[in-house]
Amino acid sequence: MNELDLTPGQYLAFILITLVLLAYELYRFYNDSEIIELPDKPQEEPASQQLNPNYGAYIWLAGRRYN
C-alpha cells in the first residue's frame, strides 16, 4: 500500500472497514432482492418451420461461390 502511505494499523483498519462494507452490501443484496417471475411464453414453431424454403439453395450457392 505504498500508494496510500498507510501505516500497518491504518492498513488493517482500511481492510476491516472494506470487508464490513462488502459483507453489508452482500447481505443487503441477498435479502432485499425481489423474485422476478417471467410471463409464460406461447409455444413457438420449431426453427425448421420458420425458415424460407429457399434457404438451403442460398447456402449451397454461397458455398460454391466463395469457397
mmJSON file of the N, C-alpha and C atoms, coordinates in Angstrom:
{"data_MODEL":{"atom_site":{
"group_PDB":["ATOM","ATOM","ATOM","ATOM","ATOM","ATOM","ATOM","ATOM","ATOM","ATOM","ATOM","ATOM","ATOM","ATOM","ATOM","ATOM","ATOM","ATOM","ATOM","ATOM","ATOM","ATOM","ATOM","ATOM","ATOM","ATOM","ATOM","ATOM","ATOM","ATOM","ATOM","ATOM","ATOM","ATOM","ATOM","ATOM","ATOM","ATOM","ATOM","ATOM","ATOM","ATOM","ATOM","ATOM","ATOM","ATOM","ATOM","ATOM","ATOM","ATOM","ATOM","ATOM","ATOM","ATOM","ATOM","ATOM","ATOM","ATOM","ATOM","ATOM","ATOM","ATOM","ATOM","ATOM","ATOM","ATOM","ATOM","ATOM","ATOM","ATOM","ATOM","ATOM","ATOM","ATOM","ATOM","ATOM","ATOM","ATOM","ATOM","ATOM","ATOM","ATOM","ATOM","ATOM","ATOM","ATOM","ATOM","ATOM","ATOM","ATOM","ATOM","ATOM","ATOM","ATOM","ATOM","ATOM","ATOM","ATOM","ATOM","ATOM","ATOM","ATOM","ATOM","ATOM","ATOM","ATOM","ATOM","ATOM","ATOM","ATOM","ATOM","ATOM","ATOM","ATOM","ATOM","ATOM","ATOM","ATOM","ATOM","ATOM","ATOM","ATOM","ATOM","ATOM","ATOM","ATOM","ATOM","ATOM","ATOM","ATOM","ATOM","ATOM","ATOM","ATOM","ATOM","ATOM","ATOM","ATOM","ATOM","ATOM","ATOM","ATOM","ATOM","ATOM","ATOM","ATOM","ATOM","ATOM","ATOM","ATOM","ATOM","ATOM","ATOM","ATOM","ATOM","ATOM","ATOM","ATOM","ATOM","ATOM","ATOM","ATOM","ATOM","ATOM","ATOM","ATOM","ATOM","ATOM","ATOM","ATOM","ATOM","ATOM","ATOM","ATOM","ATOM","ATOM","ATOM","ATOM","ATOM","ATOM","ATOM","ATOM","ATOM","ATOM","ATOM","ATOM","ATOM","ATOM","ATOM","ATOM","ATOM","ATOM","ATOM","ATOM","ATOM","ATOM","ATOM","ATOM","ATOM","ATOM","ATOM"],
"id":[1,2,3,4,5,6,7,8,9,10,11,12,13,14,15,16,17,18,19,20,21,22,23,24,25,26,27,28,29,30,31,32,33,34,35,36,37,38,39,40,41,42,43,44,45,46,47,48,49,50,51,52,53,54,55,56,57,58,59,60,61,62,63,64,65,66,67,68,69,70,71,72,73,74,75,76,77,78,79,80,81,82,83,84,85,86,87,88,89,90,91,92,93,94,95,96,97,98,99,100,101,102,103,104,105,106,107,108,109,110,111,112,113,114,115,116,117,118,119,120,121,122,123,124,125,126,127,128,129,130,131,132,133,134,135,136,137,138,139,140,141,142,143,144,145,146,147,148,149,150,151,152,153,154,155,156,157,158,159,160,161,162,163,164,165,166,167,168,169,170,171,172,173,174,175,176,177,178,179,180,181,182,183,184,185,186,187,188,189,190,191,192,193,194,195,196,197,198,199,200,201],
"type_symbol":["N","C","C","N","C","C","N","C","C","N","C","C","N","C","C","N","C","C","N","C","C","N","C","C","N","C","C","N","C","C","N","C","C","N","C","C","N","C","C","N","C","C","N","C","C","N","C","C","N","C","C","N","C","C","N","C","C","N","C","C","N","C","C","N","C","C","N","C","C","N","C","C","N","C","C","N","C","C","N","C","C","N","C","C","N","C","C","N","C","C","N","C","C","N","C","C","N","C","C","N","C","C","N","C","C","N","C","C","N","C","C","N","C","C","N","C","C","N","C","C","N","C","C","N","C","C","N","C","C","N","C","C","N","C","C","N","C","C","N","C","C","N","C","C","N","C","C","N","C","C","N","C","C","N","C","C","N","C","C","N","C","C","N","C","C","N","C","C","N","C","C","N","C","C","N","C","C","N","C","C","N","C","C","N","C","C","N","C","C","N","C","C","N","C","C","N","C","C","N","C","C"],
"label_atom_id":["N","CA","C","N","CA","C","N","CA","C","N","CA","C","N","CA","C","N","CA","C","N","CA","C","N","CA","C","N","CA","C","N","CA","C","N","CA","C","N","CA","C","N","CA","C","N","CA","C","N","CA","C","N","CA","C","N","CA","C","N","CA","C","N","CA","C","N","CA","C","N","CA","C","N","CA","C","N","CA","C","N","CA","C","N","CA","C","N","CA","C","N","CA","C","N","CA","C","N","CA","C","N","CA","C","N","CA","C","N","CA","C","N","CA","C","N","CA","C","N","CA","C","N","CA","C","N","CA","C","N","CA","C","N","CA","C","N","CA","C","N","CA","C","N","CA","C","N","CA","C","N","CA","C","N","CA","C","N","CA","C","N","CA","C","N","CA","C","N","CA","C","N","CA","C","N","CA","C","N","CA","C","N","CA","C","N","CA","C","N","CA","C","N","CA","C","N","CA","C","N","CA","C","N","CA","C","N","CA","C","N","CA","C","N","CA","C","N","CA","C","N","CA","C","N","CA","C","N","CA","C","N","CA","C"],
"label_alt_id":[null,null,null,null,null,null,null,null,null,null,null,null,null,null,null,null,null,null,null,null,null,null,null,null,null,null,null,null,null,null,null,null,null,null,null,null,null,null,null,null,null,null,null,null,null,null,null,null,null,null,null,null,null,null,null,null,null,null,null,null,null,null,null,null,null,null,null,null,null,null,null,null,null,null,null,null,null,null,null,null,null,null,null,null,null,null,null,null,null,null,null,null,null,null,null,null,null,null,null,null,null,null,null,null,null,null,null,null,null,null,null,null,null,null,null,null,null,null,null,null,null,null,null,null,null,null,null,null,null,null,null,null,null,null,null,null,null,null,null,null,null,null,null,null,null,null,null,null,null,null,null,null,null,null,null,null,null,null,null,null,null,null,null,null,null,null,null,null,null,null,null,null,null,null,null,null,null,null,null,null,null,null,null,null,null,null,null,null,null,null,null,null,null,null,null,null,null,null,null,null,null],
"label_comp_id":["MET","MET","MET","ASN","ASN","ASN","GLU","GLU","GLU","LEU","LEU","LEU","ASP","ASP","ASP","LEU","LEU","LEU","THR","THR","THR","PRO","PRO","PRO","GLY","GLY","GLY","GLN","GLN","GLN","TYR","TYR","TYR","LEU","LEU","LEU","ALA","ALA","ALA","PHE","PHE","PHE","ILE","ILE","ILE","LEU","LEU","LEU","ILE","ILE","ILE","THR","THR","THR","LEU","LEU","LEU","VAL","VAL","VAL","LEU","LEU","LEU","LEU","LEU","LEU","ALA","ALA","ALA","TYR","TYR","TYR","GLU","GLU","GLU","LEU","LEU","LEU","TYR","TYR","TYR","ARG","ARG","ARG","PHE","PHE","PHE","TYR","TYR","TYR","ASN","ASN","ASN","ASP","ASP","ASP","SER","SER","SER","GLU","GLU","GLU","ILE","ILE","ILE","ILE","ILE","ILE","GLU","GLU","GLU","LEU","LEU","LEU","PRO","PRO","PRO","ASP","ASP","ASP","LYS","LYS","LYS","PRO","PRO","PRO","GLN","GLN","GLN","GLU","GLU","GLU","GLU","GLU","GLU","PRO","PRO","PRO","ALA","ALA","ALA","SER","SER","SER","GLN","GLN","GLN","GLN","GLN","GLN","LEU","LEU","LEU","ASN","ASN","ASN","PRO","PRO","PRO","ASN","ASN","ASN","TYR","TYR","TYR","GLY","GLY","GLY","ALA","ALA","ALA","TYR","TYR","TYR","ILE","ILE","ILE","TRP","TRP","TRP","LEU","LEU","LEU","ALA","ALA","ALA","GLY","GLY","GLY","ARG","ARG","ARG","ARG","ARG","ARG","TYR","TYR","TYR","ASN","ASN","ASN"],
"label_asym_id":["A","A","A","A","A","A","A","A","A","A","A","A","A","A","A","A","A","A","A","A","A","A","A","A","A","A","A","A","A","A","A","A","A","A","A","A","A","A","A","A","A","A","A","A","A","A","A","A","A","A","A","A","A","A","A","A","A","A","A","A","A","A","A","A","A","A","A","A","A","A","A","A","A","A","A","A","A","A","A","A","A","A","A","A","A","A","A","A","A","A","A","A","A","A","A","A","A","A","A","A","A","A","A","A","A","A","A","A","A","A","A","A","A","A","A","A","A","A","A","A","A","A","A","A","A","A","A","A","A","A","A","A","A","A","A","A","A","A","A","A","A","A","A","A","A","A","A","A","A","A","A","A","A","A","A","A","A","A","A","A","A","A","A","A","A","A","A","A","A","A","A","A","A","A","A","A","A","A","A","A","A","A","A","A","A","A","A","A","A","A","A","A","A","A","A","A","A","A","A","A","A"],
"label_entity_id":["1","1","1","1","1","1","1","1","1","1","1","1","1","1","1","1","1","1","1","1","1","1","1","1","1","1","1","1","1","1","1","1","1","1","1","1","1","1","1","1","1","1","1","1","1","1","1","1","1","1","1","1","1","1","1","1","1","1","1","1","1","1","1","1","1","1","1","1","1","1","1","1","1","1","1","1","1","1","1","1","1","1","1","1","1","1","1","1","1","1","1","1","1","1","1","1","1","1","1","1","1","1","1","1","1","1","1","1","1","1","1","1","1","1","1","1","1","1","1","1","1","1","1","1","1","1","1","1","1","1","1","1","1","1","1","1","1","1","1","1","1","1","1","1","1","1","1","1","1","1","1","1","1","1","1","1","1","1","1","1","1","1","1","1","1","1","1","1","1","1","1","1","1","1","1","1","1","1","1","1","1","1","1","1","1","1","1","1","1","1","1","1","1","1","1","1","1","1","1","1","1"],
"label_seq_id":[1,1,1,2,2,2,3,3,3,4,4,4,5,5,5,6,6,6,7,7,7,8,8,8,9,9,9,10,10,10,11,11,11,12,12,12,13,13,13,14,14,14,15,15,15,16,16,16,17,17,17,18,18,18,19,19,19,20,20,20,21,21,21,22,22,22,23,23,23,24,24,24,25,25,25,26,26,26,27,27,27,28,28,28,29,29,29,30,30,30,31,31,31,32,32,32,33,33,33,34,34,34,35,35,35,36,36,36,37,37,37,38,38,38,39,39,39,40,40,40,41,41,41,42,42,42,43,43,43,44,44,44,45,45,45,46,46,46,47,47,47,48,48,48,49,49,49,50,50,50,51,51,51,52,52,52,53,53,53,54,54,54,55,55,55,56,56,56,57,57,57,58,58,58,59,59,59,60,60,60,61,61,61,62,62,62,63,63,63,64,64,64,65,65,65,66,66,66,67,67,67],
"pdbx_PDB_ins_code":[null,null,null,null,null,null,null,null,null,null,null,null,null,null,null,null,null,null,null,null,null,null,null,null,null,null,null,null,null,null,null,null,null,null,null,null,null,null,null,null,null,null,null,null,null,null,null,null,null,null,null,null,null,null,null,null,null,null,null,null,null,null,null,null,null,null,null,null,null,null,null,null,null,null,null,null,null,null,null,null,null,null,null,null,null,null,null,null,null,null,null,null,null,null,null,null,null,null,null,null,null,null,null,null,null,null,null,null,null,null,null,null,null,null,null,null,null,null,null,null,null,null,null,null,null,null,null,null,null,null,null,null,null,null,null,null,null,null,null,null,null,null,null,null,null,null,null,null,null,null,null,null,null,null,null,null,null,null,null,null,null,null,null,null,null,null,null,null,null,null,null,null,null,null,null,null,null,null,null,null,null,null,null,null,null,null,null,null,null,null,null,null,null,null,null,null,null,null,null,null,null],
"Cartn_x":[0.829,0.0,0.873,1.937,2.818,2.129,1.163,0.495,-0.3,-0.816,-1.631,-0.831,0.403,1.248,0.537,0.072,-0.624,0.333,0.143,0.877,0.213,0.877,0.242,-1.105,-1.239,-2.519,-3.597,-3.24,-4.208,-4.589,-3.613,-3.877,-4.851,-4.642,-5.53,-6.939,-7.052,-8.364,-9.041,-8.284,-8.832,-9.388,-8.641,-9.092,-10.334,-10.366,-11.532,-12.773,-12.641,-13.785,-14.268,-13.335,-13.708,-14.451,-13.986,-14.658,-16.045,-16.191,-17.502,-18.461,-18.0,-18.865,-19.25,-18.322,-18.625,-19.655,-19.482,-20.437,-21.817,-21.879,-23.163,-23.844,-23.081,-23.664,-24.172,-23.423,-23.88,-25.128,-25.166,-26.34,-27.557,-27.379,-28.483,-28.934,-27.996,-28.334,-29.16,-28.747,-29.444,-30.775,-30.936,-32.176,-33.208,-32.78,-33.721,-34.086,-33.469,-33.759,-35.144,-35.853,-37.188,-37.084,-38.045,-38.098,-38.914,-38.296,-38.949,-39.505,-40.797,-41.418,-41.644,-41.181,-41.343,-42.694,-43.346,-44.623,-44.388,-45.38,-45.266,-45.331,-44.432,-44.411,-45.309,-45.992,-46.734,-45.741,-46.141,-45.256,-44.988,-43.711,-43.33,-43.104,-43.169,-42.914,-41.431,-41.106,-39.687,-38.985,-37.688,-36.926,-36.997,-37.124,-37.161,-38.416,-39.495,-40.718,-40.715,-39.827,-39.784,-38.874,-38.049,-37.085,-37.752,-37.14,-37.566,-37.26,-38.127,-37.847,-36.607,-36.207,-35.031,-33.744,-33.805,-32.641,-31.503,-31.809,-30.773,-30.088,-30.851,-30.257,-29.324,-29.692,-28.845,-27.525,-27.579,-26.364,-25.495,-26.109,-25.353,-24.657,-25.37,-24.773,-23.674,-23.881,-22.867,-21.601,-21.748,-20.585,-19.836,-20.542,-19.889,-19.197,-19.768,-19.211,-17.986,-18.021,-16.967,-15.938,-16.124,-15.14,-14.461],
"Cartn_y":[-1.19,0.0,1.253,1.235,2.389,3.598,3.37,4.485,5.331,4.706,5.433,5.894,5.453,5.78,5.492,4.252,3.854,3.127,3.352,2.583,1.216,0.246,-1.072,-1.022,-0.194,-0.076,0.526,1.542,2.149,1.168,0.406,-0.592,-1.647,-2.113,-3.106,-2.544,-1.303,-0.675,-0.52,-0.151,0.0,-1.325,-2.404,-3.723,-4.155,-3.957,-4.35,-3.57,-2.276,-1.455,-1.882,-2.163,-2.614,-3.943,-4.875,-6.171,-6.03,-5.154,-4.928,-4.333,-3.371,-2.779,-3.801,-4.648,-5.696,-6.673,-7.085,-8.002,-7.365,-6.089,-5.392,-5.325,-5.001,-4.935,-6.297,-7.359,-8.697,-9.091,-8.774,-9.061,-8.323,-7.049,-6.246,-6.754,-7.169,-7.667,-8.94,-9.887,-11.166,-11.077,-10.17,-10.102,-9.15,-8.162,-7.191,-7.444,-8.424,-8.65,-9.27,-8.813,-9.328,-10.518,-11.404,-12.537,-12.102,-12.18,-11.756,-12.992,-12.967,-14.076,-13.669,-14.502,-14.226,-14.743,-14.006,-14.497,-15.711,-16.584,-17.769,-17.361,-17.93,-17.644,-18.645,-18.197,-19.173,-20.04,-21.246,-22.15,-21.604,-21.532,-21.062,-22.257,-21.987,-23.043,-23.409,-24.651,-25.01,-24.195,-24.037,-23.207,-23.736,-25.042,-25.602,-25.167,-24.87,-24.442,-22.949,-22.183,-20.752,-20.365,-21.273,-20.948,-20.825,-20.015,-19.871,-21.174,-21.64,-22.895,-22.809,-21.622,-21.465,-21.296,-21.455,-21.226,-22.185,-23.431,-24.414,-24.105,-23.655,-23.296,-22.107,-21.16,-19.993,-20.419,-21.287,-21.758,-22.517,-23.332,-24.096,-23.166,-22.152,-21.213,-20.382,-19.958,-19.165,-19.986,-21.247,-22.103,-22.328,-22.451,-22.671,-21.41,-20.261,-19.017,-18.554,-18.653,-18.068,-19.072,-20.334,-21.321,-21.994],
"Cartn_z":[0.0,0.0,0.0,-0.76,-0.824,-1.434,-2.311,-2.967,-1.98,-0.923,0.045,1.258,1.41,2.561,3.885,4.039,5.259,6.189,7.464,8.463,8.571,9.167,9.299,10.03,11.033,11.742,10.858,10.084,9.174,8.071,7.605,6.577,7.093,8.313,8.91,9.075,9.531,9.687,8.328,7.321,5.967,5.453,5.629,5.179,5.943,7.257,8.052,7.642,7.449,7.034,5.656,4.758,3.415,3.473,4.293,4.417,5.036,6.03,6.646,5.623,4.841,3.814,2.753,2.363,1.394,1.956,3.2,3.824,3.919,4.254,4.34,2.977,1.937,0.594,0.146,0.419,0.052,0.835,2.118,2.939,2.396,2.086,1.564,0.198,-0.638,-1.968,-1.885,-1.042,-0.975,-0.24,0.685,1.449,0.858,0.111,-0.43,-1.883,-2.519,-3.931,-4.075,-5.081,-5.348,-6.292,-6.186,-7.101,-8.31,-9.463,-10.696,-11.387,-11.662,-12.365,-13.811,-14.707,-16.123,-16.589,-17.477,-18.001,-18.898,-18.934,-19.778,-21.241,-22.03,-23.464,-24.183,-25.213,-26.021,-26.798,-27.088,-27.811,-29.206,-29.555,-30.88,-31.793,-33.092,-34.056,-34.014,-34.285,-34.359,-35.443,-35.291,-36.226,-37.649,-37.808,-39.164,-39.914,-39.223,-39.892,-40.185,-39.553,-39.768,-40.928,-41.42,-42.454,-43.817,-44.645,-46.027,-46.76,-47.639,-48.346,-49.236,-49.634,-50.491,-49.69,-48.391,-47.539,-47.877,-48.097,-48.42,-49.733,-50.727,-52.013,-51.855,-51.027,-50.788,-50.162,-49.181,-48.523,-49.515,-50.354,-51.337,-52.324,-52.825,-53.771,-53.121,-51.893,-51.207,-51.013,-50.699,-50.521,-51.818,-52.923,-54.213,-54.705,-54.417,-54.954,-54.174,-52.844,-52.03,-51.538,-51.8,-51.319,-52.475],
"occupancy":[1.0,1.0,1.0,1.0,1.0,1.0,1.0,1.0,1.0,1.0,1.0,1.0,1.0,1.0,1.0,1.0,1.0,1.0,1.0,1.0,1.0,1.0,1.0,1.0,1.0,1.0,1.0,1.0,1.0,1.0,1.0,1.0,1.0,1.0,1.0,1.0,1.0,1.0,1.0,1.0,1.0,1.0,1.0,1.0,1.0,1.0,1.0,1.0,1.0,1.0,1.0,1.0,1.0,1.0,1.0,1.0,1.0,1.0,1.0,1.0,1.0,1.0,1.0,1.0,1.0,1.0,1.0,1.0,1.0,1.0,1.0,1.0,1.0,1.0,1.0,1.0,1.0,1.0,1.0,1.0,1.0,1.0,1.0,1.0,1.0,1.0,1.0,1.0,1.0,1.0,1.0,1.0,1.0,1.0,1.0,1.0,1.0,1.0,1.0,1.0,1.0,1.0,1.0,1.0,1.0,1.0,1.0,1.0,1.0,1.0,1.0,1.0,1.0,1.0,1.0,1.0,1.0,1.0,1.0,1.0,1.0,1.0,1.0,1.0,1.0,1.0,1.0,1.0,1.0,1.0,1.0,1.0,1.0,1.0,1.0,1.0,1.0,1.0,1.0,1.0,1.0,1.0,1.0,1.0,1.0,1.0,1.0,1.0,1.0,1.0,1.0,1.0,1.0,1.0,1.0,1.0,1.0,1.0,1.0,1.0,1.0,1.0,1.0,1.0,1.0,1.0,1.0,1.0,1.0,1.0,1.0,1.0,1.0,1.0,1.0,1.0,1.0,1.0,1.0,1.0,1.0,1.0,1.0,1.0,1.0,1.0,1.0,1.0,1.0,1.0,1.0,1.0,1.0,1.0,1.0,1.0,1.0,1.0,1.0,1.0,1.0],
"B_iso_or_equiv":[0.0,0.0,0.0,0.0,0.0,0.0,0.0,0.0,0.0,0.0,0.0,0.0,0.0,0.0,0.0,0.0,0.0,0.0,0.0,0.0,0.0,0.0,0.0,0.0,0.0,0.0,0.0,0.0,0.0,0.0,0.0,0.0,0.0,0.0,0.0,0.0,0.0,0.0,0.0,0.0,0.0,0.0,0.0,0.0,0.0,0.0,0.0,0.0,0.0,0.0,0.0,0.0,0.0,0.0,0.0,0.0,0.0,0.0,0.0,0.0,0.0,0.0,0.0,0.0,0.0,0.0,0.0,0.0,0.0,0.0,0.0,0.0,0.0,0.0,0.0,0.0,0.0,0.0,0.0,0.0,0.0,0.0,0.0,0.0,0.0,0.0,0.0,0.0,0.0,0.0,0.0,0.0,0.0,0.0,0.0,0.0,0.0,0.0,0.0,0.0,0.0,0.0,0.0,0.0,0.0,0.0,0.0,0.0,0.0,0.0,0.0,0.0,0.0,0.0,0.0,0.0,0.0,0.0,0.0,0.0,0.0,0.0,0.0,0.0,0.0,0.0,0.0,0.0,0.0,0.0,0.0,0.0,0.0,0.0,0.0,0.0,0.0,0.0,0.0,0.0,0.0,0.0,0.0,0.0,0.0,0.0,0.0,0.0,0.0,0.0,0.0,0.0,0.0,0.0,0.0,0.0,0.0,0.0,0.0,0.0,0.0,0.0,0.0,0.0,0.0,0.0,0.0,0.0,0.0,0.0,0.0,0.0,0.0,0.0,0.0,0.0,0.0,0.0,0.0,0.0,0.0,0.0,0.0,0.0,0.0,0.0,0.0,0.0,0.0,0.0,0.0,0.0,0.0,0.0,0.0,0.0,0.0,0.0,0.0,0.0,0.0],
"pdbx_formal_charge":[null,null,null,null,null,null,null,null,null,null,null,null,null,null,null,null,null,null,null,null,null,null,null,null,null,null,null,null,null,null,null,null,null,null,null,null,null,null,null,null,null,null,null,null,null,null,null,null,null,null,null,null,null,null,null,null,null,null,null,null,null,null,null,null,null,null,null,null,null,null,null,null,null,null,null,null,null,null,null,null,null,null,null,null,null,null,null,null,null,null,null,null,null,null,null,null,null,null,null,null,null,null,null,null,null,null,null,null,null,null,null,null,null,null,null,null,null,null,null,null,null,null,null,null,null,null,null,null,null,null,null,null,null,null,null,null,null,null,null,null,null,null,null,null,null,null,null,null,null,null,null,null,null,null,null,null,null,null,null,null,null,null,null,null,null,null,null,null,null,null,null,null,null,null,null,null,null,null,null,null,null,null,null,null,null,null,null,null,null,null,null,null,null,null,null,null,null,null,null,null,null],
"auth_seq_id":[1,1,1,2,2,2,3,3,3,4,4,4,5,5,5,6,6,6,7,7,7,8,8,8,9,9,9,10,10,10,11,11,11,12,12,12,13,13,13,14,14,14,15,15,15,16,16,16,17,17,17,18,18,18,19,19,19,20,20,20,21,21,21,22,22,22,23,23,23,24,24,24,25,25,25,26,26,26,27,27,27,28,28,28,29,29,29,30,30,30,31,31,31,32,32,32,33,33,33,34,34,34,35,35,35,36,36,36,37,37,37,38,38,38,39,39,39,40,40,40,41,41,41,42,42,42,43,43,43,44,44,44,45,45,45,46,46,46,47,47,47,48,48,48,49,49,49,50,50,50,51,51,51,52,52,52,53,53,53,54,54,54,55,55,55,56,56,56,57,57,57,58,58,58,59,59,59,60,60,60,61,61,61,62,62,62,63,63,63,64,64,64,65,65,65,66,66,66,67,67,67],
"auth_comp_id":["MET","MET","MET","ASN","ASN","ASN","GLU","GLU","GLU","LEU","LEU","LEU","ASP","ASP","ASP","LEU","LEU","LEU","THR","THR","THR","PRO","PRO","PRO","GLY","GLY","GLY","GLN","GLN","GLN","TYR","TYR","TYR","LEU","LEU","LEU","ALA","ALA","ALA","PHE","PHE","PHE","ILE","ILE","ILE","LEU","LEU","LEU","ILE","ILE","ILE","THR","THR","THR","LEU","LEU","LEU","VAL","VAL","VAL","LEU","LEU","LEU","LEU","LEU","LEU","ALA","ALA","ALA","TYR","TYR","TYR","GLU","GLU","GLU","LEU","LEU","LEU","TYR","TYR","TYR","ARG","ARG","ARG","PHE","PHE","PHE","TYR","TYR","TYR","ASN","ASN","ASN","ASP","ASP","ASP","SER","SER","SER","GLU","GLU","GLU","ILE","ILE","ILE","ILE","ILE","ILE","GLU","GLU","GLU","LEU","LEU","LEU","PRO","PRO","PRO","ASP","ASP","ASP","LYS","LYS","LYS","PRO","PRO","PRO","GLN","GLN","GLN","GLU","GLU","GLU","GLU","GLU","GLU","PRO","PRO","PRO","ALA","ALA","ALA","SER","SER","SER","GLN","GLN","GLN","GLN","GLN","GLN","LEU","LEU","LEU","ASN","ASN","ASN","PRO","PRO","PRO","ASN","ASN","ASN","TYR","TYR","TYR","GLY","GLY","GLY","ALA","ALA","ALA","TYR","TYR","TYR","ILE","ILE","ILE","TRP","TRP","TRP","LEU","LEU","LEU","ALA","ALA","ALA","GLY","GLY","GLY","ARG","ARG","ARG","ARG","ARG","ARG","TYR","TYR","TYR","ASN","ASN","ASN"],
"auth_asym_id":["A","A","A","A","A","A","A","A","A","A","A","A","A","A","A","A","A","A","A","A","A","A","A","A","A","A","A","A","A","A","A","A","A","A","A","A","A","A","A","A","A","A","A","A","A","A","A","A","A","A","A","A","A","A","A","A","A","A","A","A","A","A","A","A","A","A","A","A","A","A","A","A","A","A","A","A","A","A","A","A","A","A","A","A","A","A","A","A","A","A","A","A","A","A","A","A","A","A","A","A","A","A","A","A","A","A","A","A","A","A","A","A","A","A","A","A","A","A","A","A","A","A","A","A","A","A","A","A","A","A","A","A","A","A","A","A","A","A","A","A","A","A","A","A","A","A","A","A","A","A","A","A","A","A","A","A","A","A","A","A","A","A","A","A","A","A","A","A","A","A","A","A","A","A","A","A","A","A","A","A","A","A","A","A","A","A","A","A","A","A","A","A","A","A","A","A","A","A","A","A","A"],
"auth_atom_id":["N","CA","C","N","CA","C","N","CA","C","N","CA","C","N","CA","C","N","CA","C","N","CA","C","N","CA","C","N","CA","C","N","CA","C","N","CA","C","N","CA","C","N","CA","C","N","CA","C","N","CA","C","N","CA","C","N","CA","C","N","CA","C","N","CA","C","N","CA","C","N","CA","C","N","CA","C","N","CA","C","N","CA","C","N","CA","C","N","CA","C","N","CA","C","N","CA","C","N","CA","C","N","CA","C","N","CA","C","N","CA","C","N","CA","C","N","CA","C","N","CA","C","N","CA","C","N","CA","C","N","CA","C","N","CA","C","N","CA","C","N","CA","C","N","CA","C","N","CA","C","N","CA","C","N","CA","C","N","CA","C","N","CA","C","N","CA","C","N","CA","C","N","CA","C","N","CA","C","N","CA","C","N","CA","C","N","CA","C","N","CA","C","N","CA","C","N","CA","C","N","CA","C","N","CA","C","N","CA","C","N","CA","C","N","CA","C","N","CA","C","N","CA","C","N","CA","C","N","CA","C","N","CA","C"],
"pdbx_PDB_model_num":[1,1,1,1,1,1,1,1,1,1,1,1,1,1,1,1,1,1,1,1,1,1,1,1,1,1,1,1,1,1,1,1,1,1,1,1,1,1,1,1,1,1,1,1,1,1,1,1,1,1,1,1,1,1,1,1,1,1,1,1,1,1,1,1,1,1,1,1,1,1,1,1,1,1,1,1,1,1,1,1,1,1,1,1,1,1,1,1,1,1,1,1,1,1,1,1,1,1,1,1,1,1,1,1,1,1,1,1,1,1,1,1,1,1,1,1,1,1,1,1,1,1,1,1,1,1,1,1,1,1,1,1,1,1,1,1,1,1,1,1,1,1,1,1,1,1,1,1,1,1,1,1,1,1,1,1,1,1,1,1,1,1,1,1,1,1,1,1,1,1,1,1,1,1,1,1,1,1,1,1,1,1,1,1,1,1,1,1,1,1,1,1,1,1,1,1,1,1,1,1,1]
}}}
